[in-house]
Amino acid sequence: MISNLLIIQREENVLHHKVNEVMKKPEYWFQKKYLMINGGNTVAISFHTKHSAFPIICKITFSNMDNA
């Protein structure tokens, strides 16, 4: 199964909170269905414009694993 989530936010602190809140829903669903996530194949990508001074990279926690 392949899943994608797109979360859009310009402010770094709001993005961090939003990402981790959104990740709780699929985590609950996977646990409820007795499915496991392959952490080795799980990635987070930050898209930004070329005019951005630097990309926003936030710490994401999913199934007690951190992904920065």
N, CA, C and O atoms as a printed pandas DataFrame, in Angstrom:
     atom_number atom_name residue_name chain_id  residue_number  x_coord  y_coord  z_coord
0              1         N          MET        A               1    0.841   -1.166    0.000
1              2        CA          MET        A               1    0.000    0.000    0.000
2              3         C          MET        A               1    0.893    1.237    0.000
3              4         O          MET        A               1    1.868    1.310    0.748
4              5         N          ILE        A               2    0.560    2.183   -0.823
5              6        CA          ILE        A               2    1.283    3.451   -0.880
6              7         C          ILE        A               2    0.336    4.549   -0.426
7              8         O          ILE        A               2   -0.800    4.639   -0.890
8              9         N          SER        A               3    0.814    5.373    0.476
9             10        CA          SER        A               3    0.008    6.490    0.973
10            11         C          SER        A               3    0.811    7.766    0.885
11            12         O          SER        A               3    2.027    7.765    1.077
12            13         N          ASN        A               4    0.132    8.846    0.595
13            14        CA          ASN        A               4    0.763   10.165    0.543
14            15         C          ASN        A               4   -0.096   11.142    1.329
15            16         O          ASN        A               4   -1.325   11.079    1.298
16            17         N          LEU        A               5    0.566   12.038    2.026
17            18        CA          LEU        A               5   -0.118   13.121    2.729
18            19         C          LEU        A               5    0.529   14.423    2.298
19            20         O          LEU        A               5    1.755   14.524    2.258
20            21         N          LEU        A               6   -0.271   15.408    1.980
21            22        CA          LEU        A               6    0.238   16.726    1.613
22            23         C          LEU        A               6   -0.258   17.719    2.645
23            24         O          LEU        A               6   -1.463   17.881    2.840
24            25         N          ILE        A               7    0.679   18.381    3.304
25            26        CA          ILE        A               7    0.345   19.366    4.324
26            27         C          ILE        A               7    1.025   20.666    3.932
27            28         O          ILE        A               7    2.239   20.709    3.730
28            29         N          ILE        A               8    0.233   21.725    3.827
29            30        CA          ILE        A               8    0.745   23.021    3.373
30            31         C          ILE        A               8    0.683   24.015    4.523
31            32         O          ILE        A               8   -0.357   24.183    5.160
32            33         N          GLN        A               9    1.807   24.668    4.778
33            34        CA          GLN        A               9    1.877   25.678    5.826
34            35         C          GLN        A               9    3.157   26.481    5.650
35            36         O          GLN        A               9    4.203   25.913    5.334
36            37         N          ARG        A              10    3.093   27.772    5.846
37            38        CA          ARG        A              10    4.262   28.635    5.677
38            39         C          ARG        A              10    5.037   28.839    6.971
39            40         O          ARG        A              10    6.251   29.042    6.937
40            41         N          GLU        A              11    4.356   28.788    8.110
41            42        CA          GLU        A              11    5.012   29.037    9.384
42            43         C          GLU        A              11    5.539   27.728    9.971
43            44         O          GLU        A              11    4.794   26.758   10.110
44            45         N          GLU        A              12    6.820   27.709   10.311
45            46        CA          GLU        A              12    7.476   26.488   10.742
46            47         C          GLU        A              12    6.849   25.878   11.995
47            48         O          GLU        A              12    6.613   24.671   12.030
48            49         N          ASN        A              13    6.578   26.674   13.009
49            50        CA          ASN        A              13    6.029   26.109   14.237
50            51         C          ASN        A              13    4.615   25.562   14.030
51            52         O          ASN        A              13    4.252   24.553   14.634
52            53         N          VAL        A              14    3.819   26.211   13.191
53            54        CA          VAL        A              14    2.467   25.733   12.890
54            55         C          VAL        A              14    2.556   24.451   12.055
55            56         O          VAL        A              14    1.788   23.515   12.274
56            57         N          LEU        A              15    3.482   24.408   11.108
57            58        CA          LEU        A              15    3.678   23.218   10.278
58            59         C          LEU        A              15    4.037   22.022   11.137
59            60         O          LEU        A              15    3.463   20.946   10.968
60            61         N          HIS        A              16    4.974   22.190   12.053
61            62        CA          HIS        A              16    5.399   21.088   12.925
62            63         C          HIS        A              16    4.204   20.516   13.695
63            64         O          HIS        A              16    4.021   19.300   13.758
64            65         N          HIS        A              17    3.404   21.396   14.271
65            66        CA          HIS        A              17    2.234   20.951   15.032
66            67         C          HIS        A              17    1.225   20.253   14.120
67            68         O          HIS        A              17    0.701   19.192   14.459
68            69         N          LYS        A              18    0.961   20.855   12.970
69            70        CA          LYS        A              18   -0.019   20.328   12.021
70            71         C          LYS        A              18    0.378   18.937   11.513
71            72         O          LYS        A              18   -0.454   18.032   11.449
72            73         N          VAL        A              19    1.643   18.777   11.157
73            74        CA          VAL        A              19    2.139   17.492   10.647
74            75         C          VAL        A              19    1.949   16.398   11.685
75            76         O          VAL        A              19    1.428   15.326   11.376
76            77         N          ASN        A              20    2.366   16.663   12.901
77            78        CA          ASN        A              20    2.280   15.634   13.929
78            79         C          ASN        A              20    0.841   15.341   14.339
79            80         O          ASN        A              20    0.542   14.214   14.735
80            81         N          GLU        A              21   -0.051   16.313   14.257
81            82        CA          GLU        A              21   -1.467   16.058   14.512
82            83         C          GLU        A              21   -2.073   15.210   13.398
83            84         O          GLU        A              21   -2.833   14.280   13.672
84            85         N          VAL        A              22   -1.745   15.520   12.150
85            86        CA          VAL        A              22   -2.271   14.759   11.014
86            87         C          VAL        A              22   -1.759   13.319   11.035
87            88         O          VAL        A              22   -2.494   12.401   10.671
88            89         N          MET        A              23   -0.518   13.110   11.452
89            90        CA          MET        A              23    0.076   11.771   11.465
90            91         C          MET        A              23   -0.573   10.853   12.499
91            92         O          MET        A              23   -0.462    9.632   12.384
92            93         N          LYS        A              24   -1.233   11.402   13.487
93            94        CA          LYS        A              24   -1.886   10.572   14.500
94            95         C          LYS        A              24   -3.043    9.768   13.913
95            96         O          LYS        A              24   -3.309    8.654   14.364
96            97         N          LYS        A              25   -3.728   10.312   12.920
97            98        CA          LYS        A              25   -4.895    9.632   12.341
98            99         C          LYS        A              25   -4.510    8.349   11.592
99           100         O          LYS        A              25   -5.090    7.299   11.867
100          101         N          PRO        A              26   -3.556    8.397   10.659
101          102        CA          PRO        A              26   -3.197    7.133    9.998
102          103         C          PRO        A              26   -2.519    6.156   10.970
103          104         O          PRO        A              26   -2.674    4.942   10.838
104          105         N          GLU        A              27   -1.775    6.684   11.938
105          106        CA          GLU        A              27   -1.138    5.804   12.918
106          107         C          GLU        A              27   -2.207    5.005   13.678
107          108         O          GLU        A              27   -2.060    3.798   13.865
108          109         N          TYR        A              28   -3.267    5.668   14.109
109          110        CA          TYR        A              28   -4.373    5.000   14.795
110          111         C          TYR        A              28   -5.028    3.968   13.875
111          112         O          TYR        A              28   -5.318    2.849   14.299
112          113         N          TRP        A              29   -5.258    4.346   12.621
113          114        CA          TRP        A              29   -5.904    3.445   11.667
114          115         C          TRP        A              29   -5.066    2.191   11.441
115          116         O          TRP        A              29   -5.592    1.078   11.433
116          117         N          PHE        A              30   -3.749    2.376   11.255
117          118        CA          PHE        A              30   -2.866    1.229   11.038
118          119         C          PHE        A              30   -2.872    0.299   12.250
119          120         O          PHE        A              30   -2.924   -0.921   12.094
120          121         N          GLN        A              31   -2.821    0.861   13.444
121          122        CA          GLN        A              31   -2.846    0.037   14.651
122          123         C          GLN        A              31   -4.170   -0.714   14.781
123          124         O          GLN        A              31   -4.186   -1.887   15.154
124          125         N          LYS        A              32   -5.268   -0.045   14.479
125          126        CA          LYS        A              32   -6.598   -0.651   14.569
126          127         C          LYS        A              32   -6.741   -1.829   13.605
127          128         O          LYS        A              32   -7.402   -2.817   13.927
128          129         N          LYS        A              33   -6.127   -1.729   12.431
129          130        CA          LYS        A              33   -6.203   -2.783   11.408
130          131         C          LYS        A              33   -5.060   -3.798   11.523
131          132         O          LYS        A              33   -4.923   -4.676   10.671
132          133         N          TYR        A              34   -4.242   -3.680   12.570
133          134        CA          TYR        A              34   -3.095   -4.570   12.803
134          135         C          TYR        A              34   -2.111   -4.567   11.632
135          136         O          TYR        A              34   -1.584   -5.609   11.241
136          137         N          LEU        A              35   -1.876   -3.379   11.085
137          138        CA          LEU        A              35   -0.915   -3.218    9.998
138          139         C          LEU        A              35    0.353   -2.580   10.539
139          140         O          LEU        A              35    0.320   -1.837   11.520
140          141         N          MET        A              36    1.457   -2.876    9.897
141          142        CA          MET        A              36    2.740   -2.320   10.323
142          143         C          MET        A              36    3.296   -1.415    9.238
143          144         O          MET        A              36    3.078   -1.644    8.048
144          145         N          ILE        A              37    4.012   -0.394    9.658
145          146        CA          ILE        A              37    4.667    0.537    8.743
146          147         C          ILE        A              37    6.125    0.119    8.604
147          148         O          ILE        A              37    6.794   -0.158    9.599
148          149         N          ASN        A              38    6.609    0.076    7.384
149          150        CA          ASN        A              38    8.019   -0.196    7.141
150          151         C          ASN        A              38    8.767    1.128    7.249
151          152         O          ASN        A              38    8.778    1.923    6.309
152          153         N          GLY        A              39    9.387    1.357    8.397
153          154        CA          GLY        A              39   10.103    2.603    8.637
154          155         C          GLY        A              39   11.224    2.855    7.644
155          156         O          GLY        A              39   11.570    4.008    7.386
156          157         N          GLY        A              40   11.796    1.802    7.086
157          158        CA          GLY        A              40   12.871    1.953    6.111
158          159         C          GLY        A              40   12.400    2.533    4.790
159          160         O          GLY        A              40   13.193    3.101    4.039
160          161         N          ASN        A              41   11.110    2.392    4.502
161          162        CA          ASN        A              41   10.550    2.915    3.253
162          163         C          ASN        A              41    9.712    4.162    3.461
163          164         O          ASN        A              41    9.047    4.627    2.535
164          165         N          THR        A              42    9.741    4.705    4.663
165          166        CA          THR        A              42    8.936    5.881    4.982
166          167         C          THR        A              42    9.805    7.124    4.894
167          168         O          THR        A              42   10.863    7.194    5.521
168          169         N          VAL        A              43    9.362    8.106    4.118
169          170        CA          VAL        A              43   10.149    9.329    3.944
170          171         C          VAL        A              43    9.250   10.557    4.056
171          172         O          VAL        A              43    8.036   10.488    3.862
172          173         N          ALA        A              44    9.882   11.668    4.373
173          174        CA          ALA        A              44    9.206   12.957    4.381
174          175         C          ALA        A              44    9.964   13.870    3.423
175          176         O          ALA        A              44   11.195   13.897    3.425
176          177         N          ILE        A              45    9.236   14.604    2.619
177          178        CA          ILE        A              45    9.849   15.500    1.641
178          179         C          ILE        A              45    9.298   16.902    1.856
179          180         O          ILE        A              45    8.093   17.089    2.020
180          181         N          SER        A              46   10.180   17.869    1.853
181          182        CA          SER        A              46    9.774   19.265    1.991
182          183         C          SER        A              46    9.894   19.942    0.634
183          184         O          SER        A              46   10.981   20.002    0.058
184          185         N          PHE        A              47    8.780   20.449    0.125
185          186        CA          PHE        A              47    8.781   21.195   -1.129
186          187         C          PHE        A              47    8.773   22.679   -0.803
187          188         O          PHE        A              47    8.078   23.118    0.114
188          189         N          HIS        A              48    9.536   23.436   -1.542
189          190        CA          HIS        A              48    9.590   24.881   -1.318
190          191         C          HIS        A              48    9.942   25.578   -2.618
191          192         O          HIS        A              48   10.426   24.952   -3.560
192          193         N          THR        A              49    9.699   26.861   -2.661
193          194        CA          THR        A              49   10.022   27.620   -3.867
194          195         C          THR        A              49   11.510   27.939   -3.884
195          196         O          THR        A              49   12.178   27.873   -2.853
196          197         N          LYS        A              50   12.015   28.276   -5.034
197          198        CA          LYS        A              50   13.431   28.620   -5.129
198          199         C          LYS        A              50   13.733   29.948   -4.441
199          200         O          LYS        A              50   14.895   30.262   -4.186
200          201         N          HIS        A              51   12.705   30.721   -4.141
201          202        CA          HIS        A              51   12.884   32.000   -3.471
202          203         C          HIS        A              51   12.939   31.864   -1.949
203          204         O          HIS        A              51   13.218   32.838   -1.248
204          205         N          SER        A              52   12.677   30.673   -1.442
205          206        CA          SER        A              52   12.734   30.448    0.003
206          207         C          SER        A              52   14.188   30.518    0.469
207          208         O          SER        A              52   15.089   30.005   -0.195
208          209         N          ALA        A              53   14.400   31.153    1.607
209          210        CA          ALA        A              53   15.755   31.251    2.151
210          211         C          ALA        A              53   16.273   29.861    2.514
211          212         O          ALA        A              53   17.441   29.555    2.276
212          213         N          PHE        A              54   15.416   29.023    3.085
213          214        CA          PHE        A              54   15.769   27.651    3.418
214          215         C          PHE        A              54   14.474   26.846    3.545
215          216         O          PHE        A              54   13.435   27.398    3.906
216          217         N          PRO        A              55   14.532   25.558    3.254
217          218        CA          PRO        A              55   13.324   24.743    3.374
218          219         C          PRO        A              55   12.974   24.519    4.843
219          220         O          PRO        A              55   13.855   24.465    5.701
220          221         N          ILE        A              56   11.706   24.393    5.115
221          222        CA          ILE        A              56   11.266   24.072    6.466
222          223         C          ILE        A              56   11.341   22.556    6.633
223          224         O          ILE        A              56   10.714   21.809    5.881
224          225         N          ILE        A              57   12.094   22.121    7.599
225          226        CA          ILE        A              57   12.219   20.698    7.896
226          227         C          ILE        A              57   11.829   20.510    9.350
227          228         O          ILE        A              57   12.479   21.046   10.248
228          229         N          CYS        A              58   10.780   19.759    9.582
229          230        CA          CYS        A              58   10.352   19.564   10.963
230          231         C          CYS        A              58   10.471   18.087   11.343
231          232         O          CYS        A              58   10.484   17.202   10.488
232          233         N          LYS        A              59   10.555   17.854   12.635
233          234        CA          LYS        A              59   10.658   16.514   13.163
234          235         C          LYS        A              59    9.269   15.878   13.129
235          236         O          LYS        A              59    8.307   16.444   13.649
236          237         N          ILE        A              60    9.173   14.711   12.520
237          238        CA          ILE        A              60    7.903   14.002   12.396
238          239         C          ILE        A              60    7.999   12.720   13.192
239          240         O          ILE        A              60    8.964   11.966   13.061
240          241         N          THR        A              61    7.005   12.477   14.012
241          242        CA          THR        A              61    6.961   11.248   14.795
242          243         C          THR        A              61    5.800   10.397   14.318
243          244         O          THR        A              61    4.659   10.857   14.269
244          245         N          PHE        A              62    6.095    9.158   13.968
245          246        CA          PHE        A              62    5.064    8.223   13.517
246          247         C          PHE        A              62    5.410    6.859   14.061
247          248         O          PHE        A              62    6.522    6.375   13.848
248          249         N          SER        A              63    4.490    6.227   14.757
249          250        CA          SER        A              63    4.693    4.898   15.355
250          251         C          SER        A              63    5.953    4.866   16.215
251          252         O          SER        A              63    6.743    3.925   16.147
252          253         N          ASN        A              64    6.122    5.896   17.015
253          254        CA          ASN        A              64    7.264    6.027   17.926
254          255         C          ASN        A              64    8.608    6.077   17.217
255          256         O          ASN        A              64    9.640    5.800   17.829
256          257         N          MET        A              65    8.611    6.424   15.938
257          258        CA          MET        A              65    9.844    6.598   15.179
258          259         C          MET        A              65    9.916    8.059   14.769
259          260         O          MET        A              65    8.905    8.662   14.410
260          261         N          ASP        A              66   11.108    8.621   14.823
261          262        CA          ASP        A              66   11.310   10.010   14.395
262          263         C          ASP        A              66   11.856   10.050   12.995
263          264         O          ASP        A              66   12.689    9.226   12.617
264          265         N          ASN        A              67   11.384   11.016   12.219
265          266        CA          ASN        A              67   11.855   11.228   10.865
266          267         C          ASN        A              67   12.083   12.727   10.722
267          268         O          ASN        A              67   11.133   13.505   10.809
268          269         N          ALA        A              68   13.310   13.137   10.507
269          270        CA          ALA        A              68   13.589   14.572   10.398
270          271         C          ALA        A              68   13.794   14.969    8.951
271          272         O          ALA        A              68   14.040   16.139    8.660
